[in-house]
Amino acid sequence: MWTDLRARLEATRRVYAVDLPGHGQSLDEPWVSHEETVRKLAAQLAARFPGRRVDLVGFSLGAQLAIQFAATFPHMVAGVVVVSAQATAMPRSDLALRLVKATAGLVRKPWFARLQARALFIPRHLRDAYVQTSAGITEDVLLATVGGNLAFELPSGWSEYRGPALVLVGSRERRVMRDSAELIHRALPGSELEVVERAGHGLPLQRPEWFAERVEAWLAARKS
């Protein structure tokens, strides 16, 4: 999903894109929790960019991780872009997980993955990669990531993060996502909140050019 953003930013910045545990080229790594994933990412960044602060950009699950990272390792973060992060635990998430478990096998079916790809605004030229990635995700990883996503709550350390933050959410997203964006913004008074008109849950893929321009402009404005 970061293809357009990377193409725009790599001309002037060093971009580091990661595969989450259990995804992409990290299929052999089990997903444990948001906290453990952030700890591993912090170790990688410290090794690759010692003494450097980084800008974090995350969408959905990745946006939750960006919040968790900034709350846990604020000294490593220069700025955060949070896109469509659910920040309140979903009531009766056990029912949702039962449904995920019952349909987990479908994720590895190409026809179902393609239906998902269209629903997630994935462009045609990236759908084969999405299908391939979906086929590699195990039921354990799927349940663990979805469970962590549904149970996520805004960490207390988020309010103590002192760097800049841009919070984006689509106007056509579910109420819980729009309410979460408000919550994330209120908890960090210095942050910017923007509701993107006519956008659903999939902004980086639904409006890739606009998104890339918006993130690039926000980063540039901070450094000017």
HELIX and SHEET records of a PDB file:
HELIX    1   1 THR A    3  LEU A    9  1                                   7    
HELIX    2   2 GLY A   24  SER A   26  5                                   3    
HELIX    3   3 HIS A   34  ARG A   48  1                                  15    
HELIX    4   4 LEU A   61  THR A   72  1                                  12    
HELIX    5   5 PRO A   74  MET A   76  5                                   3    
HELIX    6   6 SER A   93  THR A  103  1                                  11    
HELIX    7   7 ALA A  104  ARG A  108  5                                   5    
HELIX    8   8 PRO A  110  ALA A  119  1                                  10    
HELIX    9   9 ARG A  124  GLY A  136  1                                  13    
HELIX   10  10 GLU A  139  ALA A  151  1                                  13    
HELIX   11  11 SER A  156  GLU A  160  5                                   5    
HELIX   12  12 ARG A  175  ALA A  187  1                                  13    
HELIX   13  13 LEU A  203  GLN A  206  1                                   4    
HELIX   14  14 PRO A  208  LYS A  223  1                                  16    
SHEET    1   A 4 VAL A  54  PHE A  59  0                                        
SHEET    2   A 4 VAL A  77  VAL A  83  1                                        
SHEET    3   A 4 ALA A 165  GLY A 170  1                                        
SHEET    4   A 4 GLU A 192  VAL A 196  1                                        
END                                                                             
